[in-house]
Amino acid sequence: MNPLDYAEASVIWRDGLRTRPWKVRPDLYPALSAWVQRSEAEYERQRREDPDSILTEGAFEVMNRNRRMAREITAMRMRYVRRMATMPAESEGILTPEERTYLAQIIEIDSKFMEAVRL
């Protein structure tokens, strides 16, 4: 897995603001998680060295920014996957493995609901 950085995460986030489908790297979620964990580890390292340092404050801000961006990217992708449940042809080749599992679960739930309401 290639490490994710802020520049790549920003591109993914900006692409997510569009209404049309967008392709992401297949290892998006492990990469997002590793990126956030690296920023958390850097903050902890700075905090142990000098809790009152401006560098510690900066590392704290970077950690929070990365967490927020990772959550926003995940939320955008989840909304996108939910939309794919109504137009599955658009999802071909765009979803990550985790998103394909999520989509299958949504379709199964929708199908059970439709059976329950007899539609």
ROSE-471236 format. One record per atom (N, C-alpha, C): residue number from 1; residue in one letter; chain; atom name; y negated, x negated, z. Coordinates in Angstrom, 2 decimals. Layout:
N
{NUM A A CA {Y X Z}} ...
***
This chain:
119
{1 M A N {1.18 -0.85 0.00}} {1 M A CA {0.00 0.00 0.00}} {1 M A C {-1.24 -0.89 0.00}} {2 N A N {-2.12 -0.65 -0.95}} {2 N A CA {-3.40 -1.35 -0.97}} {2 N A C {-4.30 -0.76 0.09}} {3 P A N {-5.03 -1.60 0.82}} {3 P A CA {-5.93 -1.07 1.85}} {3 P A C {-7.03 -0.22 1.23}} {4 L A N {-7.39 0.81 1.94}} {4 L A CA {-8.50 1.67 1.55}} {4 L A C {-9.75 1.10 2.21}} {5 D A N {-10.89 1.18 1.54}} {5 D A CA {-12.14 0.76 2.14}} {5 D A C {-13.17 1.88 2.00}} {6 Y A N {-14.34 1.64 2.57}} {6 Y A CA {-15.37 2.68 2.57}} {6 Y A C {-15.79 3.07 1.16}} {7 A A N {-15.89 2.09 0.27}} {7 A A CA {-16.31 2.39 -1.11}} {7 A A C {-15.32 3.33 -1.79}} {8 E A N {-14.02 3.05 -1.66}} {8 E A CA {-13.02 3.92 -2.28}} {8 E A C {-13.00 5.29 -1.62}} {9 A A N {-13.10 5.32 -0.29}} {9 A A CA {-13.11 6.60 0.42}} {9 A A C {-14.33 7.43 -0.02}} {10 S A N {-15.46 6.78 -0.24}} {10 S A CA {-16.67 7.49 -0.67}} {10 S A C {-16.47 8.12 -2.04}} {11 V A N {-15.82 7.40 -2.95}} {11 V A CA {-15.55 7.94 -4.28}} {11 V A C {-14.64 9.16 -4.17}} {12 I A N {-13.60 9.06 -3.36}} {12 I A CA {-12.67 10.19 -3.17}} {12 I A C {-13.43 11.38 -2.59}} {13 W A N {-14.28 11.11 -1.61}} {13 W A CA {-15.05 12.18 -0.98}} {13 W A C {-15.99 12.84 -1.98}} {14 R A N {-16.74 12.02 -2.75}} {14 R A CA {-17.66 12.59 -3.76}} {14 R A C {-16.91 13.38 -4.82}} {15 D A N {-15.77 12.87 -5.26}} {15 D A CA {-14.97 13.61 -6.24}} {15 D A C {-14.51 14.95 -5.67}} {16 G A N {-14.28 15.00 -4.38}} {16 G A CA {-13.85 16.23 -3.73}} {16 G A C {-14.92 17.30 -3.68}} {17 L A N {-16.17 16.92 -3.87}} {17 L A CA {-17.25 17.91 -3.86}} {17 L A C {-17.29 18.71 -5.15}} {18 R A N {-16.64 18.21 -6.18}} {18 R A CA {-16.57 18.95 -7.45}} {18 R A C {-15.62 20.12 -7.30}} {19 T A N {-15.75 21.08 -8.18}} {19 T A CA {-14.88 22.25 -8.09}} {19 T A C {-13.60 22.08 -8.91}} {20 R A N {-13.57 21.11 -9.79}} {20 R A CA {-12.37 20.94 -10.61}} {20 R A C {-11.37 20.01 -9.91}} {21 P A N {-10.11 20.08 -10.30}} {21 P A CA {-9.09 19.23 -9.68}} {21 P A C {-9.40 17.75 -9.89}} {22 W A N {-9.01 16.94 -8.92}} {22 W A CA {-9.19 15.51 -9.06}} {22 W A C {-7.95 14.78 -8.56}} {23 K A N {-7.65 13.68 -9.22}} {23 K A CA {-6.46 12.90 -8.89}} {23 K A C {-6.83 11.83 -7.87}} {24 V A N {-5.93 11.62 -6.92}} {24 V A CA {-6.10 10.58 -5.91}} {24 V A C {-4.88 9.68 -5.91}} {25 R A N {-4.97 8.57 -5.23}} {25 R A CA {-3.83 7.67 -5.14}} {25 R A C {-2.69 8.37 -4.40}} {26 P A N {-1.45 8.09 -4.79}} {26 P A CA {-0.30 8.78 -4.18}} {26 P A C {-0.15 8.51 -2.69}} {27 D A N {-0.61 7.36 -2.22}} {27 D A CA {-0.49 7.02 -0.80}} {27 D A C {-1.78 7.31 -0.04}} {28 L A N {-2.51 8.35 -0.46}} {28 L A CA {-3.81 8.65 0.13}} {28 L A C {-3.75 8.79 1.65}} {29 Y A N {-2.83 9.60 2.16}} {29 Y A CA {-2.84 9.90 3.59}} {29 Y A C {-2.43 8.70 4.45}} {30 P A N {-1.39 7.95 4.07}} {30 P A CA {-1.13 6.73 4.83}} {30 P A C {-2.30 5.74 4.75}} {31 A A N {-2.95 5.66 3.58}} {31 A A CA {-4.09 4.75 3.43}} {31 A A C {-5.27 5.20 4.28}} {32 L A N {-5.56 6.51 4.31}} {32 L A CA {-6.63 7.02 5.15}} {32 L A C {-6.35 6.72 6.62}} {33 S A N {-5.13 6.97 7.03}} {33 S A CA {-4.75 6.73 8.42}} {33 S A C {-4.90 5.24 8.79}} {34 A A N {-4.43 4.36 7.93}} {34 A A CA {-4.54 2.92 8.19}} {34 A A C {-6.01 2.49 8.24}} {35 W A N {-6.83 3.06 7.37}} {35 W A CA {-8.26 2.74 7.34}} {35 W A C {-8.93 3.12 8.66}} {36 V A N {-8.64 4.32 9.14}} {36 V A CA {-9.21 4.78 10.41}} {36 V A C {-8.68 3.91 11.55}} {37 Q A N {-7.41 3.60 11.54}} {37 Q A CA {-6.83 2.77 12.60}} {37 Q A C {-7.44 1.37 12.63}} {38 R A N {-7.73 0.81 11.44}} {38 R A CA {-8.38 -0.51 11.40}} {38 R A C {-9.77 -0.44 12.03}} {39 S A N {-10.51 0.62 11.75}} {39 S A CA {-11.85 0.72 12.33}} {39 S A C {-11.77 0.95 13.84}} {40 E A N {-10.76 1.70 14.29}} {40 E A CA {-10.58 1.90 15.74}} {40 E A C {-10.23 0.58 16.42}} {41 A A N {-9.36 -0.20 15.79}} {41 A A CA {-8.97 -1.50 16.35}} {41 A A C {-10.16 -2.45 16.41}} {42 E A N {-11.00 -2.43 15.38}} {42 E A CA {-12.19 -3.29 15.36}} {42 E A C {-13.16 -2.88 16.47}} {43 Y A N {-13.33 -1.59 16.66}} {43 Y A CA {-14.19 -1.13 17.75}} {43 Y A C {-13.63 -1.58 19.09}} {44 E A N {-12.33 -1.40 19.30}} {44 E A CA {-11.72 -1.80 20.57}} {44 E A C {-11.86 -3.31 20.80}} {45 R A N {-11.70 -4.09 19.75}} {45 R A CA {-11.85 -5.54 19.87}} {45 R A C {-13.28 -5.89 20.28}} {46 Q A N {-14.25 -5.29 19.61}} {46 Q A CA {-15.65 -5.54 19.95}} {46 Q A C {-15.96 -5.09 21.38}} {47 R A N {-15.43 -3.95 21.75}} {47 R A CA {-15.70 -3.40 23.10}} {47 R A C {-15.15 -4.31 24.19}} {48 R A N {-13.96 -4.89 23.94}} {48 R A CA {-13.38 -5.81 24.92}} {48 R A C {-14.19 -7.10 25.03}} {49 E A N {-14.70 -7.58 23.89}} {49 E A CA {-15.46 -8.82 23.89}} {49 E A C {-16.81 -8.66 24.57}} {50 D A N {-17.53 -7.60 24.22}} {50 D A CA {-18.86 -7.39 24.78}} {50 D A C {-19.24 -5.92 24.65}} {51 P A N {-18.97 -5.14 25.69}} {51 P A CA {-19.19 -3.69 25.61}} {51 P A C {-20.65 -3.30 25.37}} {52 D A N {-21.59 -4.16 25.72}} {52 D A CA {-23.00 -3.82 25.58}} {52 D A C {-23.64 -4.37 24.31}} {53 S A N {-22.84 -4.98 23.47}} {53 S A CA {-23.36 -5.62 22.26}} {53 S A C {-23.75 -4.61 21.20}} {54 I A N {-24.72 -5.00 20.39}} {54 I A CA {-25.11 -4.17 19.23}} {54 I A C {-23.96 -4.11 18.23}} {55 L A N {-23.13 -5.14 18.20}} {55 L A CA {-21.96 -5.15 17.32}} {55 L A C {-20.95 -4.09 17.75}} {56 T A N {-20.82 -3.90 19.05}} {56 T A CA {-19.93 -2.86 19.57}} {56 T A C {-20.45 -1.49 19.19}} {57 E A N {-21.75 -1.31 19.31}} {57 E A CA {-22.36 -0.04 18.92}} {57 E A C {-22.15 0.23 17.43}} {58 G A N {-22.33 -0.80 16.62}} {58 G A CA {-22.12 -0.66 15.18}} {58 G A C {-20.67 -0.34 14.85}} {59 A A N {-19.74 -1.00 15.53}} {59 A A CA {-18.31 -0.73 15.30}} {59 A A C {-17.97 0.70 15.70}} {60 F A N {-18.61 1.19 16.76}} {60 F A CA {-18.41 2.57 17.20}} {60 F A C {-18.88 3.55 16.13}} {61 E A N {-20.06 3.28 15.55}} {61 E A CA {-20.60 4.13 14.50}} {61 E A C {-19.71 4.11 13.26}} {62 V A N {-19.22 2.93 12.88}} {62 V A CA {-18.33 2.81 11.72}} {62 V A C {-17.04 3.59 11.97}} {63 M A N {-16.47 3.45 13.16}} {63 M A CA {-15.25 4.17 13.50}} {63 M A C {-15.46 5.68 13.38}} {64 N A N {-16.55 6.18 13.94}} {64 N A CA {-16.82 7.62 13.87}} {64 N A C {-17.07 8.08 12.44}} {65 R A N {-17.81 7.29 11.67}} {65 R A CA {-18.06 7.63 10.26}} {65 R A C {-16.74 7.69 9.49}} {66 N A N {-15.86 6.72 9.69}} {66 N A CA {-14.59 6.70 8.99}} {66 N A C {-13.70 7.86 9.40}} {67 R A N {-13.67 8.17 10.68}} {67 R A CA {-12.89 9.33 11.14}} {67 R A C {-13.39 10.62 10.48}} {68 R A N {-14.72 10.78 10.51}} {68 R A CA {-15.32 11.99 9.94}} {68 R A C {-15.02 12.11 8.45}} {69 M A N {-15.16 11.01 7.72}} {69 M A CA {-14.92 11.04 6.28}} {69 M A C {-13.45 11.33 6.00}} {70 A A N {-12.54 10.72 6.76}} {70 A A CA {-11.11 10.96 6.55}} {70 A A C {-10.77 12.43 6.80}} {71 R A N {-11.35 13.00 7.85}} {71 R A CA {-11.11 14.43 8.13}} {71 R A C {-11.68 15.32 7.03}} {72 E A N {-12.86 14.98 6.53}} {72 E A CA {-13.47 15.78 5.47}} {72 E A C {-12.67 15.69 4.17}} {73 I A N {-12.19 14.50 3.85}} {73 I A CA {-11.35 14.33 2.66}} {73 I A C {-10.09 15.17 2.80}} {74 T A N {-9.46 15.09 3.97}} {74 T A CA {-8.23 15.85 4.20}} {74 T A C {-8.50 17.35 4.10}} {75 A A N {-9.59 17.82 4.68}} {75 A A CA {-9.93 19.25 4.61}} {75 A A C {-10.18 19.68 3.17}} {76 M A N {-10.89 18.85 2.40}} {76 M A CA {-11.15 19.19 0.99}} {76 M A C {-9.84 19.28 0.21}} {77 R A N {-8.95 18.30 0.45}} {77 R A CA {-7.68 18.29 -0.27}} {77 R A C {-6.83 19.48 0.15}} {78 M A N {-6.86 19.88 1.41}} {78 M A CA {-6.09 21.04 1.86}} {78 M A C {-6.60 22.31 1.20}} {79 R A N {-7.93 22.46 1.10}} {79 R A CA {-8.49 23.63 0.40}} {79 R A C {-8.04 23.62 -1.06}} {80 Y A N {-8.06 22.45 -1.65}} {80 Y A CA {-7.64 22.29 -3.04}} {80 Y A C {-6.18 22.70 -3.21}} {81 V A N {-5.32 22.26 -2.31}} {81 V A CA {-3.89 22.60 -2.40}} {81 V A C {-3.70 24.10 -2.23}} {82 R A N {-4.44 24.72 -1.31}} {82 R A CA {-4.32 26.17 -1.14}} {82 R A C {-4.72 26.91 -2.41}} {83 R A N {-5.74 26.41 -3.10}} {83 R A CA {-6.12 27.02 -4.39}} {83 R A C {-5.00 26.84 -5.41}} {84 M A N {-4.28 25.74 -5.34}} {84 M A CA {-3.20 25.47 -6.28}} {84 M A C {-2.07 26.49 -6.15}} {85 A A N {-1.96 27.13 -4.99}} {85 A A CA {-0.93 28.14 -4.79}} {85 A A C {-1.15 29.32 -5.74}} {86 T A N {-2.40 29.52 -6.17}} {86 T A CA {-2.69 30.62 -7.08}} {86 T A C {-2.75 30.17 -8.54}} {87 M A N {-2.79 28.86 -8.78}} {87 M A CA {-2.81 28.34 -10.15}} {87 M A C {-1.99 27.04 -10.21}} {88 P A N {-0.66 27.15 -10.05}} {88 P A CA {0.18 25.96 -9.93}} {88 P A C {0.17 25.04 -11.15}} {89 A A N {-0.17 25.51 -12.32}} {89 A A CA {-0.17 24.66 -13.51}} {89 A A C {-1.17 23.51 -13.36}} {90 E A N {-2.27 23.74 -12.65}} {90 E A CA {-3.28 22.71 -12.48}} {90 E A C {-2.85 21.60 -11.55}} {91 S A N {-1.83 21.83 -10.74}} {91 S A CA {-1.44 20.85 -9.74}} {91 S A C {-0.55 19.74 -10.30}} {92 E A N {-0.05 19.90 -11.48}} {92 E A CA {0.88 18.93 -12.06}} {92 E A C {0.26 17.54 -12.14}} {93 G A N {0.89 16.58 -11.48}} {93 G A CA {0.46 15.20 -11.55}} {93 G A C {-0.77 14.85 -10.73}} {94 I A N {-1.30 15.79 -9.97}} {94 I A CA {-2.53 15.53 -9.21}} {94 I A C {-2.26 15.45 -7.71}} {95 L A N {-1.23 16.14 -7.24}} {95 L A CA {-0.97 16.20 -5.80}} {95 L A C {-0.19 14.99 -5.31}} {96 T A N {-0.46 14.61 -4.06}} {96 T A CA {0.32 13.56 -3.40}} {96 T A C {1.63 14.18 -2.93}} {97 P A N {2.62 13.37 -2.54}} {97 P A CA {3.88 13.93 -2.03}} {97 P A C {3.66 14.87 -0.84}} {98 E A N {2.76 14.50 0.07}} {98 E A CA {2.48 15.35 1.23}} {98 E A C {1.89 16.68 0.79}} {99 E A N {1.03 16.64 -0.21}} {99 E A CA {0.39 17.87 -0.69}} {99 E A C {1.38 18.76 -1.42}} {100 R A N {2.34 18.18 -2.13}} {100 R A CA {3.36 19.00 -2.79}} {100 R A C {4.20 19.75 -1.75}} {101 T A N {4.52 19.09 -0.64}} {101 T A CA {5.26 19.74 0.45}} {101 T A C {4.43 20.88 1.03}} {102 Y A N {3.15 20.62 1.27}} {102 Y A CA {2.24 21.63 1.80}} {102 Y A C {2.15 22.83 0.85}} {103 L A N {2.03 22.57 -0.45}} {103 L A CA {1.96 23.63 -1.45}} {103 L A C {3.23 24.48 -1.44}} {104 A A N {4.38 23.83 -1.37}} {104 A A CA {5.64 24.57 -1.34}} {104 A A C {5.71 25.49 -0.12}} {105 Q A N {5.21 25.02 1.01}} {105 Q A CA {5.21 25.84 2.22}} {105 Q A C {4.26 27.03 2.07}} {106 I A N {3.12 26.82 1.48}} {106 I A CA {2.16 27.91 1.26}} {106 I A C {2.77 28.97 0.34}} {107 I A N {3.38 28.53 -0.74}} {107 I A CA {3.99 29.47 -1.69}} {107 I A C {5.10 30.26 -1.01}} {108 E A N {5.89 29.59 -0.18}} {108 E A CA {6.97 30.28 0.55}} {108 E A C {6.40 31.33 1.50}} {109 I A N {5.36 30.98 2.22}} {109 I A CA {4.72 31.94 3.15}} {109 I A C {4.14 33.12 2.38}} {110 D A N {3.46 32.83 1.27}} {110 D A CA {2.89 33.91 0.45}} {110 D A C {3.99 34.83 -0.06}} {111 S A N {5.08 34.27 -0.49}} {111 S A CA {6.20 35.05 -1.01}} {111 S A C {6.77 35.96 0.09}} {112 K A N {6.94 35.43 1.29}} {112 K A CA {7.45 36.24 2.40}} {112 K A C {6.48 37.36 2.74}} {113 F A N {5.19 37.08 2.69}} {113 F A CA {4.20 38.11 2.97}} {113 F A C {4.28 39.22 1.94}} {114 M A N {4.37 38.83 0.67}} {114 M A CA {4.44 39.83 -0.40}} {114 M A C {5.70 40.70 -0.26}} {115 E A N {6.80 40.10 0.17}} {115 E A CA {8.03 40.88 0.42}} {115 E A C {7.81 41.83 1.57}} {116 A A N {7.14 41.36 2.63}} {116 A A CA {6.91 42.18 3.80}} {116 A A C {6.03 43.39 3.51}} {117 V A N {5.06 43.22 2.63}} {117 V A CA {4.19 44.34 2.30}} {117 V A C {4.65 45.07 1.06}} {118 R A N {5.82 44.67 0.55}} {118 R A CA {6.50 45.30 -0.59}} {118 R A C {5.63 45.31 -1.85}} {119 L A N {5.08 44.15 -2.18}} {119 L A CA {4.27 44.04 -3.40}} {119 L A C {4.96 43.11 -4.36}} 
***
